[in-house]
Amino acid sequence: MNFLELSVLALGLSMDAFAVAVCLGITMAKVSVKKALVVGLYFGSFQAGMPALGYIVAIQFAEQITQYSHWVVFGLLLFLGVKMIWGSFKKDKCADRTCATLPCSDRKCPNSRNEVSLKPLKMVPLALATSVDAMAVGVSFAFLQVPIMPAISLIGIITLALSILGVKIGSVFGARFKSKAELAGGVILVSMGLWIVFNHLY
């Protein structure tokens, strides 16, 4: 798997974290570099750590199924991609500010927002929820014999950058990009699975 393929895969994986970062940005009364960086570091570190964990587990038996490794990778990426695409059509909404004054539109609330805490008790479950699927990608890395340190470093950096961007976008534009990000991430993962199988067969 070359650098471009890894970058595209990392982009697809980071879309879940980006979508949640958008939601966090919506709740912030004022976005600062520190707040955005905290969100990015949580999501980036977990998104890098989970594939590493999956890799460590899978490397123990990767050699036994080398013949079928591309099909296993395809199945994992297809599952994750379809799951993300399906989630993009759900009607769940971001946590948003509350407004006691009616009528009141989302972007013109005279009262303060219910800002989400960035403390570990709140952020660790969010970071874990957005990254747990990435463990399967770590399994894929073991089967494809991808060098794990460069791969997880790239995933972590891209997730960090997109999470910081997501916080800012959520603060400025609201939740309109959330479902689109999840849909794009799912399409990328499915496409990567198909690309890997295609390269193996042809």
C-alpha positions as CSV (number, residue, x, y, z in Angstrom):
1,M,0.0,0.0,0.0
2,N,1.7,3.2,-1.2
3,F,1.6,6.7,0.4
4,L,-1.4,7.9,-1.7
5,E,-3.5,4.8,-0.9
6,L,-2.7,5.2,2.8
7,S,-3.6,8.9,2.7
8,V,-7.0,8.1,1.0
9,L,-7.7,5.4,3.6
10,A,-6.7,7.7,6.4
11,L,-9.0,10.4,5.0
12,G,-11.9,7.9,5.0
13,L,-11.2,6.7,8.5
14,S,-11.0,10.3,9.8
15,M,-14.5,11.3,8.6
16,D,-16.2,9.9,11.7
17,A,-14.0,12.0,13.9
18,F,-14.5,15.0,11.7
19,A,-18.3,14.6,12.0
20,V,-18.2,14.5,15.8
21,A,-15.7,17.5,15.8
22,V,-18.3,19.4,13.8
23,C,-20.8,18.7,16.6
24,L,-18.4,19.8,19.3
25,G,-17.7,23.0,17.4
26,I,-21.4,23.8,17.2
27,T,-21.7,23.8,21.0
28,M,-18.7,26.1,21.6
29,A,-19.5,29.7,22.5
30,K,-16.0,30.6,21.2
31,V,-13.6,28.4,19.4
32,S,-10.0,28.8,20.4
33,V,-6.8,27.1,19.0
34,K,-6.5,25.4,22.4
35,K,-10.0,23.9,22.3
36,A,-9.7,22.7,18.7
37,L,-6.2,21.3,19.4
38,V,-7.5,19.3,22.4
39,V,-10.3,17.8,20.3
40,G,-7.8,17.0,17.5
41,L,-5.3,15.4,19.9
42,Y,-7.9,13.1,21.4
43,F,-9.3,12.0,18.1
44,G,-5.9,11.8,16.4
45,S,-4.3,9.7,19.1
46,F,-7.1,7.3,19.4
47,Q,-7.5,7.0,15.6
48,A,-3.8,6.1,15.4
49,G,-3.8,3.8,18.5
50,M,-6.7,1.5,17.5
51,P,-5.1,0.3,14.2
52,A,-1.9,-0.3,16.1
53,L,-3.9,-2.5,18.5
54,G,-5.6,-4.4,15.6
55,Y,-2.3,-4.9,13.9
56,I,-0.6,-6.4,17.1
57,V,-3.5,-8.8,17.5
58,A,-3.7,-9.8,13.8
59,I,0.0,-10.1,13.1
60,Q,0.0,-13.3,15.2
61,F,-2.0,-15.2,12.6
62,A,-1.6,-13.1,9.4
63,E,0.8,-15.6,7.8
64,Q,-1.8,-18.4,8.0
65,I,-4.3,-16.7,5.8
66,T,-2.0,-14.9,3.4
67,Q,-3.7,-16.5,0.4
68,Y,-7.0,-14.9,1.3
69,S,-5.7,-11.7,2.9
70,H,-7.0,-9.4,0.1
71,W,-10.5,-10.8,0.4
72,V,-10.4,-10.4,4.2
73,V,-9.3,-6.8,3.8
74,F,-12.0,-6.2,1.2
75,G,-14.7,-7.6,3.6
76,L,-13.5,-5.4,6.5
77,L,-13.4,-2.2,4.5
78,L,-16.7,-3.0,2.9
79,F,-18.3,-3.5,6.3
80,L,-16.9,-0.3,7.7
81,G,-17.8,1.7,4.6
82,V,-21.4,0.5,4.4
83,K,-21.8,1.1,8.2
84,M,-20.6,4.6,7.8
85,I,-22.8,5.3,4.7
86,W,-25.8,3.9,6.6
87,G,-25.0,6.1,9.6
88,S,-24.9,9.2,7.3
89,F,-28.6,8.8,6.6
90,K,-29.7,8.6,10.2
91,K,-31.5,11.6,11.5
92,D,-29.5,11.9,14.7
93,K,-28.5,15.5,15.4
94,C,-25.6,17.2,17.0
95,A,-25.8,18.4,20.5
96,D,-26.6,22.1,20.1
97,R,-27.2,25.2,22.2
98,T,-30.6,25.7,23.9
99,C,-32.7,28.7,23.5
100,A,-35.4,29.9,25.8
101,T,-36.6,32.6,23.5
102,L,-39.2,31.7,20.8
103,P,-39.1,32.0,17.9
104,C,-35.4,31.3,17.7
105,S,-33.3,29.9,14.8
106,D,-30.3,27.7,15.4
107,R,-27.7,30.3,14.3
108,K,-29.4,33.3,16.0
109,C,-29.9,32.2,19.6
110,P,-29.7,35.1,22.1
111,N,-28.7,32.8,24.9
112,S,-25.4,30.9,25.4
113,R,-24.9,27.5,24.1
114,N,-24.6,24.3,26.2
115,E,-20.9,23.8,25.5
116,V,-19.7,20.3,25.6
117,S,-16.9,19.6,28.2
118,L,-13.5,18.7,26.8
119,K,-12.4,16.9,29.9
120,P,-11.3,13.2,29.7
121,L,-14.5,11.9,31.1
122,K,-16.4,13.3,28.1
123,M,-13.7,13.1,25.4
124,V,-12.3,9.6,25.9
125,P,-15.7,7.9,25.2
126,L,-16.1,10.1,22.1
127,A,-12.6,9.4,20.8
128,L,-13.1,5.7,21.5
129,A,-16.4,5.6,19.7
130,T,-15.0,7.3,16.6
131,S,-11.9,5.1,16.4
132,V,-13.0,1.6,17.4
133,D,-13.8,0.7,13.8
134,A,-10.2,1.6,12.9
135,M,-9.0,-1.5,14.8
136,A,-10.3,-3.5,11.8
137,V,-8.1,-1.5,9.5
138,G,-5.1,-2.4,11.7
139,V,-6.0,-6.0,11.1
140,S,-6.0,-5.2,7.3
141,F,-2.5,-3.7,7.7
142,A,-1.2,-6.9,9.2
143,F,-2.6,-9.0,6.4
144,L,-1.2,-6.6,3.7
145,Q,2.1,-6.4,5.5
146,V,1.9,-2.6,5.7
147,P,4.6,-0.9,7.8
148,I,2.6,0.0,10.8
149,M,4.4,3.0,12.2
150,P,4.2,5.2,9.1
151,A,0.6,4.1,8.5
152,I,-0.7,5.0,12.0
153,S,1.3,8.2,12.1
154,L,-0.4,9.3,8.9
155,I,-3.8,8.3,10.1
156,G,-3.2,10.2,13.4
157,I,-1.9,13.4,11.7
158,I,-4.8,13.5,9.1
159,T,-7.4,12.9,11.8
160,L,-5.8,15.6,14.0
161,A,-5.9,18.1,11.2
162,L,-9.5,17.3,10.1
163,S,-10.8,17.3,13.7
164,I,-9.4,20.8,14.2
165,L,-11.0,21.9,11.0
166,G,-14.3,20.2,12.0
167,V,-14.5,22.2,15.2
168,K,-14.1,25.4,13.3
169,I,-16.6,24.4,10.6
170,G,-19.1,23.4,13.2
171,S,-18.8,26.7,15.0
172,V,-19.2,28.7,11.8
173,F,-21.6,26.7,9.6
174,G,-23.4,24.3,12.0
175,A,-24.1,20.6,11.3
176,R,-24.7,20.8,7.5
177,F,-21.4,19.0,6.8
178,K,-21.8,16.2,9.3
179,S,-23.7,13.6,7.3
180,K,-21.9,14.5,4.1
181,A,-18.6,13.7,5.8
182,E,-19.8,10.4,7.0
183,L,-21.1,9.5,3.6
184,A,-17.8,10.6,1.9
185,G,-15.9,8.5,4.5
186,G,-18.0,5.4,3.8
187,V,-17.6,5.8,0.0
188,I,-13.9,6.1,0.4
189,L,-13.5,2.9,2.5
190,V,-15.7,0.9,0.1
191,S,-13.7,2.2,-2.9
192,M,-10.4,1.3,-1.2
193,G,-11.6,-2.2,-0.6
194,L,-12.6,-2.6,-4.2
195,W,-9.3,-1.1,-5.3
196,I,-7.3,-3.6,-3.2
197,V,-9.2,-6.6,-4.6
198,F,-8.9,-5.2,-8.2
199,N,-5.1,-4.9,-7.8
200,H,-4.9,-8.4,-6.4
201,L,-6.9,-10.0,-9.2
202,Y,-5.4,-8.0,-12.1
